[in-house]
Amino acid sequence: MAAMSSHRLLFTQLHLCNSLLLIHVHHATPLNFRFDFSEPGSYCTPGSDIACAGDAYPYARTIELTKTDISDRNLRSIGGAWYARPVQLWNNTTGEVASFRTTFSFQIKPVNLDVSADGMAFFLGHYPSGIPHRSYGGNLGLFNGSSNNRNATGTARIVAVEFDTYMNKEWEKDGNHVGIDVNSIVSVAAISPDKNLTSGNTMTAEISYDSRYKIR
């Protein structure tokens, strides 16, 4: 569902405030998931619908995705949170693919107001999910950073929408953009919003996919 990472001592405090996910397969009953994090213990705990991994933890009706205090121990902090149950997005027999729509609210608060860390992403991936090895920094907790190969294969393949708050000069043009990632941290499309992603204000994102169109 969401992942975030930092590799500098310029940490970003991120709150995942609430989330709605609607999945629809044609000729089937739509699936609807809604989480508002209002009940302590209903998320980020064993057996709950929302699993947290890495440095992510519940805090005051939100999910903090990374550590927030500045210290050498917290260098390369990575955290993730996702729906803990499998959801069928395609039919292997018919090739039918599900459409989906999700809405969620979040805040990105840099500890250092001059420079932030790398950002966060909403993603769809293999079940069960996990945080890849060395996926800190510009890999946003999504891609294995053990080699220079930034492409995901096999069960590591994902589709993601990134909210990027730091410019990695090797593959990005600016440090405030929203991008679509398909099996690679190099976005297939990106746009720079007219708002500062690290403003600390609560922002709401709506992401939708129509299965009549292909993602390439």
C-alpha positions in Angstrom: 0.0 0.0 0.0 2.6 2.6 1.0 6.3 2.6 1.4 8.9 5.3 2.3 12.6 5.6 2.9 15.4 7.9 3.7 19.2 7.6 3.4 20.2 11.1 4.6 20.2 12.7 8.0 17.4 14.9 6.7 14.4 12.9 7.8 10.9 13.3 6.7 8.0 12.7 9.1 5.1 11.1 7.2 1.6 10.4 8.5 -0.7 8.0 6.6 -4.0 9.2 7.9 -6.8 7.3 6.2 -7.3 5.1 3.2 -10.0 3.8 0.9 -9.5 1.1 -1.8 -12.2 0.1 -4.2 -11.5 -2.8 -6.6 -13.9 -3.8 -9.4 -13.7 -6.8 -11.8 -16.3 -6.6 -14.5 -19.2 -9.1 -14.0 -18.1 -9.5 -10.3 -19.1 -7.9 -7.0 -16.8 -4.9 -6.2 -14.5 -5.1 -3.2 -14.3 -2.1 -0.9 -11.8 -1.5 1.9 -11.8 1.5 4.2 -9.4 2.3 7.0 -9.5 5.4 9.2 -7.0 4.3 11.9 -9.4 5.4 14.7 -9.1 2.2 16.7 -5.7 1.5 18.4 -4.6 -2.1 17.8 -6.7 -2.4 14.6 -3.6 -1.9 12.4 0.1 -2.6 12.6 -0.6 -5.5 14.9 -0.4 -9.3 14.3 -3.6 -10.4 12.5 -4.8 -6.9 11.6 -5.8 -6.0 8.0 -3.0 -3.4 7.8 0.5 -4.8 8.2 3.5 -2.6 9.0 7.1 -3.5 8.3 10.5 -2.0 8.8 10.5 1.2 10.8 6.7 1.9 10.3 4.7 2.1 13.5 1.2 3.3 14.6 1.0 6.8 16.2 -2.0 8.9 17.2 -4.5 7.6 14.6 -1.9 7.6 11.9 1.0 5.4 10.6 4.5 6.8 10.8 6.4 5.2 8.0 10.0 6.1 9.1 11.9 7.1 12.2 11.9 10.8 12.8 14.6 11.6 15.3 17.9 12.7 13.7 20.8 10.3 14.6 23.3 8.1 12.9 21.2 5.1 14.0 18.3 6.2 11.9 20.3 6.7 8.7 18.6 4.7 5.9 15.3 4.4 7.7 12.7 2.4 5.7 9.1 1.6 6.5 6.1 0.2 4.7 2.4 -0.5 5.4 0.1 -2.6 3.2 -3.2 -4.6 3.2 -2.4 -7.9 4.8 -4.8 -10.1 2.7 -4.4 -11.3 -0.9 -6.6 -9.5 -3.4 -7.0 -11.0 -6.9 -6.4 -8.3 -9.5 -6.4 -10.5 -12.6 -7.7 -13.9 -13.7 -5.0 -16.2 -15.0 -7.5 -18.2 -17.1 -9.4 -15.4 -18.8 -6.8 -12.7 -18.6 -9.4 -10.3 -17.1 -7.8 -7.5 -15.1 -9.5 -5.5 -12.3 -10.0 -1.8 -12.2 -9.4 0.0 -9.0 -9.6 3.4 -7.2 -8.0 4.4 -4.0 -8.1 7.6 -1.9 -5.8 8.3 1.0 -4.6 11.3 3.1 -1.0 11.9 4.2 1.4 14.5 5.5 5.1 14.8 4.8 6.9 16.9 7.4 10.7 17.4 7.0 12.6 17.6 10.2 15.0 19.9 8.4 12.9 22.6 6.7 15.5 23.3 4.0 15.9 19.7 2.6 13.7 16.7 2.9 14.3 12.9 2.4 13.2 10.9 -0.6 9.4 10.6 -0.3 6.8 7.8 -0.3 4.8 5.7 -2.7 1.5 3.9 -3.1 2.1 0.5 -4.7 0.5 -2.7 -5.9 2.7 -5.7 -5.6 3.1 -9.5 -5.0 1.5 -11.2 -2.0 2.9 -11.4 0.6 4.6 -8.0 0.5 8.0 -7.2 2.0 10.6 -4.5 2.0 13.4 -5.3 -0.5 17.0 -5.4 0.5 18.9 -2.0 0.5 15.8 -0.2 -0.8 16.5 2.9 1.2 16.9 6.4 -0.3 15.8 6.9 -3.8 14.5 3.4 -4.1 11.6 4.5 -1.8 11.4 1.1 0.0 10.2 -0.5 -3.3 13.3 -1.7 -5.3 16.3 -3.7 -4.4 19.3 -1.4 -4.3 22.0 -4.1 -4.2 22.9 -3.5 -7.8 22.7 -0.7 -10.3 19.8 -2.6 -12.0 16.8 -0.6 -11.1 14.3 -2.9 -12.8 12.1 -5.4 -10.9 11.4 -8.9 -12.1 9.5 -12.0 -11.0 7.7 -11.6 -7.7 9.4 -8.2 -7.1 7.4 -6.6 -9.9 5.2 -3.7 -8.9 3.2 -0.7 -10.1 3.5 2.4 -8.0 2.7 6.1 -7.8 5.5 7.9 -6.1 5.4 11.2 -4.2 9.0 12.1 -4.6 10.6 14.8 -2.5 14.3 14.6 -3.3 16.0 14.8 -6.7 18.1 11.8 -7.6 20.1 13.3 -10.5 20.6 10.0 -12.2 17.0 9.6 -13.2 14.9 12.6 -12.0 14.5 16.2 -13.0 13.4 17.8 -9.8 12.7 17.1 -6.1 9.0 17.7 -6.0 7.0 15.4 -8.3 4.5 12.7 -8.6 5.5 9.8 -10.9 4.1 6.5 -12.2 6.6 3.6 -11.7 6.1 0.3 -13.6 8.7 -2.3 -12.4 11.3 0.4 -12.2 12.2 3.4 -10.0 12.6 5.4 -13.3 9.1 6.7 -13.8 7.3 6.2 -17.1 5.5 9.5 -16.5 5.9 12.3 -14.0 4.4 15.7 -13.2 5.5 18.5 -10.9 2.4 19.6 -8.8 1.7 23.2 -8.0 1.9 22.4 -4.3 4.9 21.6 -2.1 4.8 17.9 -1.1 6.8 18.6 2.0 4.6 21.5 3.2 3.4 19.5 6.2 -0.2 20.0 5.3 -2.6 17.1 5.0 -2.9 16.2 1.4 -5.4 13.7 -0.2 -4.5 11.6 -3.2 -6.9 9.8 -5.5 -5.4 7.1 -7.8 -7.5 5.1 -10.3 -6.8 2.5 -13.0 -9.2 1.5 -15.8 -8.5 -2.1 -16.8 -9.6 -1.2 -20.4 -6.1 0.4 -20.8 -2.7 -1.2 -20.5 0.2 0.1 -18.3 3.4 -0.1 -20.3 
